[in-house]
């Protein structure tokens, strides 16, 4: 009897707290239970943010029909800093050197095809001749010199181009900016040619086997022609590279502008706004670079061929006009396009690579500042809710998680190569 009464008493003691807990839970209602669980069943991606928002809500609010205290959400924003000419020079140098290193073998084949000894050779035959004469290393002759010279020229070219482009954009009516960009690019090349031309000369003499290395090429040029020898064929280089740079950067920026207008119009049509937040994607930049490179490479091939003849076989011609006239007399118009396939095969992927890489590096430099935490109050709830304000608490947590998610998408944008969830990084 004693045992029975004690066990009955223990059971009552155990049931009392259990009933109290169940009563409390039912009084809060199923919506509050869902809020406390972080909405895992409805929004797995926002669960963690919802929990963080829930922790920011003070306990005890909303009793007796009073609204709960407004929570605050900490949003991490990536600040951007304005780029200096030094930043632009670094981005231009690195991007140019990456493109040069990747595509130098094709440039070697093109140089041989444009010289007198390889004018009759096709792309594959020229490649076989280089391999037979110099081995695999022949495809990388003059690479170090060219990377150093072209990287320096790229630094000067892009820093100058961006500064002039900004000056023009601030002063020229919008409808004329696209045409003015071609002039900006031409001026940028003229500034960079002081670095580029000596490097181009040394590289091509090493590619043709006229010098065994950098030191011997420099000493030979200095001994025979002095300081002016490093600028041999500069008329041909200017004739080729002023139009080349004007077309390359001018076409590239104009295509990017066309892509951006398309993105804005599409966003406006789909969202009903003005599409001001639309951005071009990394794929758009790659396509724009490839199109600009292909067109530019083919159209400037005759100029590139004359430049090569003056640099490699300058003693055979009295000047620029003589080289062009004799080339045309020997082979007609088609002779001016020797090596055009190799040149397009080099320039198209080169521009599709190095121009987007330049954009990526610029964005990386813009973001090279500490991220800033911004505390933003969440939106107010629709109305007062009784029974502990559970519905209001749930709405706040939904808005908090949604606000953070939208902010993160806006910061990440459409760009994949330099975003936080990237698959390739330079």
The 8 nearest C-alpha neighbors of each residue, nearest first, counted from 0:
[[1, 3, 2, 4, 5, 6, 7, 8],
 [0, 2, 4, 3, 5, 6, 7, 8],
 [1, 3, 5, 0, 4, 6, 7, 8],
 [4, 2, 0, 6, 1, 5, 7, 8],
 [3, 5, 7, 1, 6, 2, 8, 0],
 [6, 4, 8, 2, 7, 3, 1, 9],
 [5, 7, 9, 3, 8, 4, 2, 10],
 [8, 6, 4, 10, 5, 9, 3, 11],
 [7, 9, 5, 11, 6, 10, 4, 12],
 [10, 8, 6, 12, 11, 7, 5, 13],
 [9, 11, 13, 7, 12, 8, 14, 6],
 [12, 10, 14, 8, 13, 9, 15, 7],
 [11, 13, 9, 10, 15, 14, 8, 16],
 [14, 12, 10, 11, 15, 16, 9, 17],
 [15, 13, 11, 17, 12, 16, 18, 10],
 [14, 16, 18, 17, 12, 13, 19, 11],
 [17, 15, 19, 18, 14, 20, 13, 12],
 [16, 18, 14, 20, 19, 15, 21, 13],
 [19, 17, 21, 15, 20, 16, 14, 22],
 [18, 20, 16, 22, 17, 21, 15, 23],
 [19, 21, 23, 17, 22, 18, 16, 24],
 [22, 20, 18, 24, 23, 19, 25, 17],
 [21, 23, 19, 25, 20, 24, 18, 26],
 [24, 22, 26, 20, 21, 25, 19, 27],
 [23, 25, 21, 27, 26, 22, 20, 28],
 [26, 24, 28, 22, 27, 23, 21, 29],
 [25, 27, 23, 24, 28, 22, 386, 21],
 [28, 26, 24, 25, 31, 23, 386, 29],
 [27, 29, 25, 26, 30, 31, 24, 32],
 [30, 28, 32, 31, 33, 27, 25, 24],
 [31, 29, 33, 32, 28, 34, 389, 390],
 [30, 32, 34, 389, 33, 29, 28, 27],
 [31, 33, 29, 35, 30, 34, 36, 28],
 [32, 34, 30, 36, 31, 35, 38, 29],
 [35, 33, 31, 37, 36, 32, 393, 38],
 [34, 36, 32, 37, 33, 31, 38, 53],
 [37, 35, 33, 34, 38, 32, 39, 50],
 [36, 38, 46, 34, 35, 50, 39, 49],
 [39, 37, 41, 40, 36, 42, 33, 46],
 [40, 38, 43, 42, 37, 41, 46, 36],
 [39, 41, 38, 42, 43, 33, 37, 36],
 [42, 40, 38, 39, 43, 46, 45, 37],
 [43, 41, 39, 45, 44, 38, 40, 46],
 [42, 44, 39, 46, 45, 41, 40, 38],
 [45, 43, 42, 46, 47, 39, 48, 400],
 [44, 46, 48, 42, 43, 400, 47, 49],
 [47, 45, 49, 37, 43, 48, 39, 44],
 [46, 48, 50, 49, 45, 51, 37, 44],
 [47, 49, 51, 400, 45, 50, 46, 52],
 [50, 48, 52, 46, 396, 400, 51, 47],
 [51, 49, 53, 47, 52, 48, 37, 46],
 [50, 52, 48, 54, 49, 53, 47, 55],
 [51, 53, 49, 55, 50, 54, 396, 48],
 [54, 52, 50, 55, 56, 51, 49, 396],
 [53, 55, 51, 52, 56, 50, 57, 49],
 [54, 56, 52, 53, 70, 57, 51, 71],
 [57, 55, 70, 53, 54, 58, 68, 52],
 [58, 56, 55, 60, 59, 68, 54, 67],
 [59, 57, 60, 56, 67, 61, 54, 68],
 [58, 60, 57, 61, 62, 387, 67, 56],
 [61, 59, 67, 58, 62, 68, 57, 66],
 [60, 62, 65, 67, 66, 388, 387, 64],
 [63, 61, 387, 64, 65, 60, 386, 59],
 [62, 64, 65, 385, 61, 386, 387, 388],
 [63, 65, 385, 62, 384, 61, 383, 66],
 [64, 66, 61, 62, 63, 67, 383, 60],
 [67, 65, 61, 383, 388, 64, 68, 60],
 [66, 68, 60, 61, 388, 69, 65, 392],
 [69, 67, 60, 70, 66, 56, 57, 61],
 [68, 70, 67, 71, 377, 56, 376, 379],
 [71, 69, 56, 55, 377, 68, 376, 72],
 [70, 72, 376, 375, 377, 374, 55, 73],
 [73, 71, 375, 374, 376, 74, 399, 52],
 [72, 74, 374, 373, 372, 375, 75, 71],
 [75, 73, 373, 372, 72, 403, 76, 374],
 [76, 74, 372, 371, 373, 370, 73, 77],
 [77, 75, 371, 370, 78, 372, 74, 373],
 [78, 76, 370, 371, 79, 366, 75, 410],
 [77, 79, 370, 76, 366, 371, 368, 80],
 [80, 78, 365, 366, 77, 81, 368, 367],
 [79, 81, 365, 82, 78, 366, 368, 367],
 [82, 80, 365, 83, 79, 364, 86, 366],
 [81, 83, 86, 80, 365, 84, 87, 364],
 [82, 84, 86, 85, 87, 81, 158, 88],
 [85, 83, 87, 158, 86, 88, 82, 162],
 [84, 86, 88, 83, 87, 89, 158, 82],
 [87, 85, 83, 89, 88, 84, 82, 90],
 [86, 88, 158, 84, 90, 85, 89, 91],
 [87, 89, 154, 85, 158, 91, 86, 90],
 [90, 88, 86, 92, 87, 91, 154, 93],
 [91, 89, 87, 93, 88, 92, 360, 357],
 [92, 90, 154, 153, 88, 94, 89, 157],
 [91, 93, 150, 154, 153, 89, 95, 90],
 [94, 92, 96, 90, 95, 91, 89, 97],
 [95, 93, 353, 357, 97, 91, 96, 92],
 [96, 94, 98, 92, 97, 93, 150, 353],
 [95, 97, 99, 150, 93, 146, 98, 94],
 [98, 96, 94, 100, 95, 99, 93, 101],
 [97, 99, 353, 95, 101, 349, 96, 100],
 [100, 98, 96, 102, 97, 101, 103, 95],
 [99, 101, 97, 98, 103, 102, 96, 146],
 [102, 100, 98, 99, 103, 97, 104, 349],
 [101, 103, 99, 104, 100, 105, 345, 98],
 [102, 104, 106, 105, 99, 100, 101, 107],
 [105, 103, 138, 107, 106, 102, 139, 108],
 [106, 104, 108, 107, 103, 102, 345, 109],
 [105, 107, 103, 109, 104, 108, 110, 345],
 [106, 108, 104, 110, 105, 109, 138, 206],
 [109, 107, 105, 111, 106, 110, 126, 125],
 [108, 110, 106, 112, 341, 338, 107, 111],
 [109, 111, 107, 113, 108, 112, 106, 114],
 [110, 112, 117, 114, 108, 113, 109, 107],
 [113, 111, 117, 118, 109, 338, 110, 114],
 [112, 114, 110, 111, 118, 304, 338, 337],
 [115, 113, 111, 116, 117, 112, 118, 308],
 [114, 116, 118, 117, 113, 112, 308, 312],
 [115, 117, 114, 118, 111, 112, 119, 113],
 [118, 116, 112, 111, 120, 119, 114, 115],
 [117, 119, 112, 115, 113, 120, 114, 116],
 [120, 118, 117, 121, 112, 116, 115, 337],
 [121, 119, 117, 125, 124, 118, 112, 122],
 [120, 122, 124, 123, 125, 119, 112, 338],
 [121, 123, 125, 124, 126, 341, 120, 108],
 [122, 124, 126, 125, 121, 127, 120, 108],
 [125, 123, 127, 121, 126, 122, 120, 128],
 [126, 124, 128, 122, 127, 123, 120, 108],
 [125, 127, 123, 129, 124, 128, 108, 122],
 [128, 126, 124, 130, 125, 129, 131, 123],
 [127, 129, 131, 125, 130, 126, 132, 124],
 [130, 128, 126, 132, 127, 131, 133, 137],
 [129, 131, 134, 127, 128, 133, 132, 135],
 [132, 130, 128, 129, 134, 133, 127, 126],
 [133, 131, 129, 130, 128, 134, 137, 127],
 [134, 132, 137, 130, 129, 131, 136, 135],
 [133, 135, 130, 136, 137, 131, 132, 129],
 [136, 134, 137, 130, 138, 133, 139, 129],
 [137, 135, 139, 138, 134, 133, 140, 130],
 [136, 138, 133, 140, 135, 139, 134, 129],
 [137, 139, 104, 136, 140, 135, 107, 129],
 [140, 138, 136, 137, 142, 104, 141, 103],
 [141, 139, 206, 137, 142, 138, 205, 136],
 [140, 142, 202, 205, 144, 143, 145, 206],
 [143, 141, 145, 139, 140, 144, 146, 103],
 [144, 142, 146, 145, 141, 147, 140, 139],
 [145, 143, 147, 141, 142, 146, 148, 202],
 [144, 146, 148, 142, 147, 143, 149, 198],
 [145, 147, 149, 143, 96, 150, 144, 148],
 [146, 148, 150, 144, 145, 149, 151, 143],
 [149, 147, 198, 145, 151, 150, 195, 146],
 [148, 150, 152, 146, 151, 145, 195, 147],
 [151, 149, 92, 153, 147, 96, 152, 148],
 [152, 150, 154, 148, 149, 153, 92, 147],
 [151, 153, 191, 149, 155, 195, 154, 150],
 [154, 152, 92, 156, 150, 91, 151, 155],
 [153, 155, 88, 92, 91, 151, 152, 156],
 [154, 156, 152, 191, 158, 153, 157, 159],
 [157, 155, 187, 153, 191, 159, 154, 188],
 [156, 158, 160, 159, 91, 154, 155, 153],
 [157, 159, 88, 87, 84, 155, 161, 160],
 [160, 158, 187, 162, 156, 157, 161, 155],
 [161, 159, 157, 187, 163, 162, 158, 184],
 [160, 162, 164, 158, 163, 159, 157, 165],
 [161, 163, 159, 165, 164, 160, 158, 166],
 [164, 162, 166, 160, 165, 161, 183, 167],
 [165, 163, 161, 167, 166, 162, 160, 168],
 [166, 164, 168, 162, 167, 163, 161, 169],
 [165, 167, 163, 169, 164, 168, 162, 170],
 [166, 168, 164, 170, 169, 165, 171, 163],
 [169, 167, 165, 166, 170, 171, 164, 176],
 [170, 168, 166, 167, 165, 171, 172, 164],
 [169, 171, 167, 168, 166, 172, 165, 173],
 [170, 172, 167, 168, 176, 169, 173, 175],
 [173, 171, 174, 175, 176, 170, 168, 169],
 [172, 174, 176, 175, 171, 168, 177, 170],
 [173, 175, 172, 176, 177, 171, 178, 179],
 [176, 174, 173, 177, 178, 172, 179, 171],
 [175, 177, 179, 173, 178, 174, 171, 180],
 [178, 176, 180, 179, 175, 253, 174, 249],
 [177, 179, 180, 176, 175, 181, 182, 249],
 [178, 180, 176, 182, 181, 177, 175, 183],
 [179, 181, 183, 249, 182, 178, 177, 184],
 [182, 180, 245, 249, 184, 179, 183, 178],
 [181, 183, 185, 179, 180, 184, 186, 245],
 [184, 182, 180, 186, 181, 185, 160, 163],
 [183, 185, 245, 187, 181, 182, 186, 244],
 [186, 184, 245, 182, 241, 188, 187, 183],
 [185, 187, 189, 183, 188, 184, 182, 190],
 [188, 186, 156, 184, 160, 159, 190, 185],
 [187, 189, 191, 185, 190, 186, 156, 192],
 [190, 188, 186, 192, 191, 187, 185, 241],
 [189, 191, 187, 188, 192, 186, 156, 193],
 [190, 192, 152, 188, 155, 156, 189, 193],
 [193, 191, 195, 194, 189, 196, 190, 188],
 [194, 192, 191, 195, 196, 190, 197, 189],
 [195, 193, 192, 152, 191, 196, 148, 197],
 [194, 196, 192, 152, 198, 148, 149, 193],
 [195, 197, 199, 198, 192, 194, 230, 200],
 [198, 196, 229, 200, 199, 195, 230, 201],
 [199, 197, 148, 201, 195, 200, 196, 145],
 [198, 200, 196, 202, 197, 201, 195, 203],
 [199, 201, 197, 198, 203, 202, 196, 310],
 [202, 200, 198, 204, 203, 199, 216, 205],
 [203, 201, 141, 199, 205, 200, 204, 145],
 [202, 204, 206, 205, 200, 201, 199, 207],
 [205, 203, 209, 207, 201, 206, 202, 210],
 [204, 206, 210, 208, 202, 203, 207, 141],
 [207, 205, 203, 140, 204, 208, 141, 202],
 [208, 206, 204, 205, 209, 203, 111, 311],
 [207, 209, 205, 210, 206, 204, 211, 140],
 [208, 210, 204, 207, 205, 211, 206, 216],
 [211, 209, 205, 216, 208, 212, 215, 204],
 [210, 212, 215, 205, 208, 209, 216, 213],
 [213, 211, 215, 210, 214, 216, 205, 141],
 [212, 214, 216, 215, 217, 144, 201, 211],
 [215, 213, 217, 216, 212, 218, 211, 219],
 [214, 216, 218, 212, 217, 213, 219, 210],
 [217, 215, 210, 213, 219, 214, 218, 212],
 [216, 218, 214, 220, 219, 215, 221, 213],
 [219, 217, 221, 215, 220, 216, 222, 214],
 [220, 218, 222, 216, 221, 217, 215, 223],
 [219, 221, 217, 223, 222, 218, 224, 228],
 [222, 220, 225, 218, 219, 224, 223, 217],
 [223, 221, 219, 220, 218, 224, 225, 217],
 [222, 224, 220, 221, 219, 225, 228, 218],
 [225, 223, 228, 221, 220, 222, 227, 226],
 [224, 226, 221, 228, 227, 222, 223, 220],
 [227, 225, 228, 229, 221, 224, 230, 220],
 [226, 228, 229, 230, 225, 224, 231, 221],
 [227, 229, 224, 231, 230, 226, 225, 220],
 [230, 228, 197, 227, 231, 226, 220, 200],
 [229, 231, 228, 233, 227, 197, 196, 232],
 [232, 230, 228, 233, 229, 310, 227, 200],
 [231, 233, 309, 310, 235, 234, 230, 306],
 [232, 234, 236, 235, 230, 231, 237, 196],
 [235, 233, 237, 232, 236, 238, 319, 306],
 [234, 236, 306, 238, 232, 233, 237, 239],
 [237, 235, 233, 239, 238, 234, 306, 240],
 [236, 238, 240, 234, 239, 235, 241, 233],
 [237, 239, 235, 236, 234, 240, 241, 302],
 [240, 238, 302, 236, 237, 303, 241, 242],
 [239, 241, 243, 237, 242, 244, 236, 238],
 [240, 242, 185, 243, 244, 237, 239, 245],
 [243, 241, 245, 240, 244, 246, 239, 185],
 [242, 244, 240, 246, 241, 245, 247, 239],
 [245, 243, 247, 241, 246, 242, 240, 184],
 [244, 246, 181, 184, 185, 242, 243, 249],
 [247, 245, 249, 243, 244, 250, 248, 295],
 [246, 248, 244, 291, 250, 249, 245, 295],
 [249, 247, 251, 250, 246, 245, 244, 252],
 [248, 250, 181, 246, 180, 252, 251, 245],
 [251, 249, 253, 291, 246, 248, 247, 252],
 [250, 252, 248, 254, 291, 249, 287, 253],
 [251, 253, 255, 249, 254, 250, 248, 256],
 [252, 254, 256, 250, 255, 251, 177, 249],
 [255, 253, 257, 251, 256, 252, 287, 250],
 [256, 254, 252, 258, 253, 257, 259, 251],
 [255, 257, 253, 259, 254, 258, 252, 260],
 [258, 256, 254, 260, 255, 259, 261, 253],
 [259, 257, 255, 261, 256, 260, 262, 254],
 [258, 260, 262, 256, 261, 257, 279, 255],
 [261, 259, 263, 257, 262, 258, 264, 256],
 [260, 262, 258, 264, 259, 263, 265, 257],
 [263, 261, 259, 265, 260, 264, 277, 266],
 [264, 262, 274, 266, 260, 277, 265, 261],
 [265, 263, 267, 261, 266, 262, 268, 260],
 [264, 266, 268, 262, 263, 267, 261, 269],
 [267, 265, 274, 263, 269, 268, 264, 270],
 [266, 268, 274, 272, 273, 271, 264, 270],
 [269, 267, 265, 266, 271, 270, 264, 272],
 [270, 268, 266, 267, 271, 265, 272, 264],
 [271, 269, 267, 272, 266, 268, 274, 273],
 [270, 272, 267, 268, 269, 273, 266, 274],
 [273, 271, 267, 274, 270, 266, 268, 275],
 [272, 274, 267, 275, 271, 263, 266, 264],
 [275, 273, 263, 267, 266, 276, 277, 272],
 [276, 274, 273, 277, 263, 272, 267, 266],
 [275, 277, 274, 278, 263, 273, 266, 409],
 [278, 276, 263, 274, 275, 262, 266, 279],
 [279, 277, 259, 280, 276, 262, 413, 412],
 [280, 278, 259, 283, 258, 262, 281, 277],
 [279, 281, 283, 282, 414, 413, 278, 284],
 [280, 282, 284, 283, 414, 285, 415, 279],
 [281, 283, 285, 280, 284, 286, 279, 287],
 [284, 282, 280, 286, 281, 285, 279, 287],
 [283, 285, 287, 281, 282, 286, 355, 288],
 [284, 286, 351, 282, 288, 287, 283, 355],
 [287, 285, 289, 283, 288, 284, 290, 282],
 [288, 286, 284, 290, 285, 289, 251, 254],
 [287, 289, 351, 350, 285, 291, 286, 290],
 [288, 290, 351, 347, 292, 286, 291, 287],
 [289, 291, 293, 287, 292, 288, 286, 294],
 [292, 290, 288, 251, 247, 250, 289, 294],
 [291, 293, 347, 289, 295, 350, 346, 290],
 [292, 294, 347, 290, 296, 343, 295, 291],
 [295, 293, 291, 297, 292, 296, 290, 298],
 [294, 296, 292, 298, 293, 297, 247, 246],
 [297, 295, 343, 293, 299, 294, 346, 298],
 [296, 298, 300, 299, 295, 294, 343, 339],
 [297, 299, 295, 300, 296, 294, 301, 243],
 [298, 300, 302, 297, 296, 301, 295, 303],
 [299, 301, 303, 297, 302, 298, 339, 336],
 [302, 300, 335, 304, 303, 299, 336, 305],
 [303, 301, 239, 305, 299, 300, 304, 306],
 [302, 304, 300, 306, 301, 239, 305, 307],
 [303, 305, 301, 307, 306, 302, 113, 300],
 [306, 304, 308, 302, 307, 303, 323, 235],
 [305, 307, 235, 303, 309, 304, 308, 236],
 [308, 306, 304, 310, 305, 309, 311, 303],
 [307, 309, 312, 305, 311, 306, 310, 114],
 [310, 308, 313, 232, 306, 307, 312, 311],
 [311, 309, 307, 232, 313, 308, 312, 231],
 [310, 312, 308, 309, 313, 307, 204, 203],
 [313, 311, 308, 309, 314, 315, 310, 316],
 [312, 314, 309, 315, 310, 316, 311, 308],
 [315, 313, 312, 316, 317, 309, 311, 310],
 [316, 314, 313, 312, 317, 309, 322, 308],
 [317, 315, 318, 314, 313, 322, 321, 309],
 [316, 318, 321, 315, 319, 314, 322, 313],
 [319, 317, 321, 316, 320, 322, 309, 313],
 [318, 320, 322, 321, 323, 235, 234, 305],
 [319, 321, 323, 322, 318, 324, 317, 325],
 [320, 322, 324, 318, 319, 323, 317, 316],
 [323, 321, 319, 325, 320, 324, 316, 326],
 [322, 324, 320, 326, 321, 325, 305, 327],
 [325, 323, 321, 327, 326, 322, 320, 328],
 [324, 326, 328, 327, 322, 323, 321, 329],
 [327, 325, 323, 329, 328, 324, 322, 330],
 [326, 328, 331, 324, 325, 330, 329, 332],
 [329, 327, 325, 326, 331, 330, 324, 323],
 [330, 328, 326, 327, 325, 331, 334, 324],
 [331, 329, 334, 327, 328, 326, 333, 332],
 [330, 332, 327, 333, 334, 328, 329, 326],
 [331, 333, 334, 335, 327, 330, 336, 326],
 [332, 334, 335, 336, 331, 330, 337, 327],
 [335, 333, 330, 336, 332, 337, 331, 327],
 [334, 336, 301, 333, 332, 337, 304, 327],
 [337, 335, 339, 333, 334, 301, 300, 338],
 [338, 336, 334, 339, 335, 113, 112, 118],
 [337, 339, 341, 109, 112, 340, 113, 342],
 [340, 338, 342, 336, 341, 337, 300, 297],
 [341, 339, 343, 342, 338, 344, 122, 297],
 [340, 342, 344, 338, 109, 339, 343, 345],
 [341, 343, 339, 345, 344, 340, 346, 338],
 [344, 342, 296, 346, 345, 340, 293, 341],
 [345, 343, 341, 342, 347, 340, 346, 348],
 [344, 346, 342, 343, 105, 347, 349, 341],
 [345, 347, 349, 343, 292, 296, 348, 342],
 [346, 348, 292, 293, 289, 349, 350, 343],
 [349, 347, 351, 350, 346, 352, 345, 289],
 [348, 350, 346, 352, 347, 98, 351, 353],
 [351, 349, 288, 292, 352, 353, 347, 348],
 [350, 352, 288, 289, 348, 285, 349, 347],
 [353, 351, 349, 350, 354, 355, 348, 356],
 [352, 354, 356, 94, 98, 350, 355, 95],
 [353, 355, 357, 356, 350, 352, 288, 351],
 [356, 354, 358, 357, 353, 284, 285, 352],
 [357, 355, 353, 359, 358, 354, 94, 360],
 [356, 358, 354, 94, 360, 355, 359, 90],
 [359, 357, 355, 361, 356, 360, 362, 354],
 [360, 358, 356, 362, 361, 357, 363, 355],
 [359, 361, 363, 357, 362, 358, 90, 364],
 [362, 360, 358, 364, 363, 359, 90, 365],
 [363, 361, 365, 359, 364, 360, 366, 358],
 [364, 362, 360, 366, 361, 365, 359, 367],
 [363, 365, 367, 361, 366, 362, 360, 86],
 [366, 364, 362, 79, 80, 363, 367, 361],
 [365, 367, 79, 363, 364, 368, 362, 78],
 [366, 368, 364, 365, 363, 369, 79, 80],
 [367, 369, 366, 370, 78, 79, 80, 365],
 [370, 368, 371, 367, 78, 77, 366, 79],
 [369, 371, 77, 76, 78, 368, 75, 372],
 [370, 372, 76, 75, 77, 373, 369, 78],
 [373, 371, 75, 74, 76, 73, 374, 370],
 [372, 374, 74, 73, 75, 375, 371, 76],
 [375, 373, 73, 72, 74, 71, 372, 376],
 [374, 376, 72, 71, 373, 73, 377, 74],
 [377, 375, 71, 72, 70, 378, 374, 69],
 [376, 378, 71, 399, 70, 375, 379, 72],
 [377, 379, 380, 376, 398, 395, 69, 399],
 [380, 378, 377, 381, 69, 395, 382, 376],
 [381, 379, 382, 391, 378, 394, 395, 383],
 [380, 382, 379, 383, 391, 394, 378, 384],
 [383, 381, 380, 384, 391, 66, 379, 390],
 [382, 384, 66, 64, 65, 385, 388, 391],
 [385, 383, 388, 64, 382, 391, 390, 386],
 [384, 386, 64, 388, 387, 63, 383, 62],
 [385, 387, 388, 64, 62, 63, 27, 384],
 [386, 388, 62, 61, 389, 385, 64, 63],
 [387, 389, 61, 384, 391, 385, 390, 386],
 [390, 388, 392, 31, 391, 387, 393, 30],
 [389, 391, 393, 392, 388, 394, 384, 30],
 [392, 390, 394, 388, 393, 389, 380, 395],
 [393, 391, 389, 395, 390, 394, 388, 396],
 [392, 394, 390, 396, 391, 395, 34, 397],
 [395, 393, 397, 391, 396, 392, 398, 390],
 [396, 394, 398, 392, 397, 393, 399, 391],
 [395, 397, 399, 49, 393, 398, 394, 52],
 [398, 396, 394, 400, 395, 399, 401, 393],
 [399, 397, 401, 395, 396, 400, 402, 394],
 [400, 398, 396, 402, 397, 401, 395, 377],
 [401, 399, 48, 49, 403, 397, 402, 398],
 [400, 402, 398, 404, 399, 403, 397, 405],
 [403, 401, 399, 405, 404, 400, 398, 406],
 [404, 402, 406, 400, 401, 405, 407, 74],
 [403, 405, 401, 407, 406, 402, 400, 408],
 [406, 404, 408, 402, 407, 403, 401, 409],
 [407, 405, 409, 403, 404, 408, 402, 410],
 [406, 408, 410, 404, 409, 405, 411, 403],
 [409, 407, 411, 405, 410, 406, 412, 404],
 [410, 408, 406, 412, 407, 411, 405, 413],
 [409, 411, 407, 408, 412, 406, 77, 76],
 [412, 410, 408, 409, 418, 407, 413, 419],
 [413, 411, 409, 410, 414, 408, 278, 418],
 [412, 414, 280, 415, 411, 278, 279, 281],
 [413, 415, 280, 281, 412, 416, 418, 417],
 [414, 416, 421, 418, 417, 413, 281, 422],
 [417, 415, 421, 423, 424, 418, 414, 422],
 [416, 418, 415, 421, 424, 359, 414, 419],
 [419, 417, 421, 415, 420, 411, 416, 414],
 [418, 420, 421, 417, 411, 415, 416, 422],
 [421, 419, 418, 422, 415, 417, 411, 416],
 [422, 420, 418, 415, 416, 419, 423, 417],
 [421, 423, 416, 424, 420, 415, 417, 418],
 [424, 422, 416, 421, 425, 417, 415, 418],
 [425, 423, 416, 417, 422, 421, 359, 418],
 [424, 423, 356, 360, 359, 416, 417, 363]]
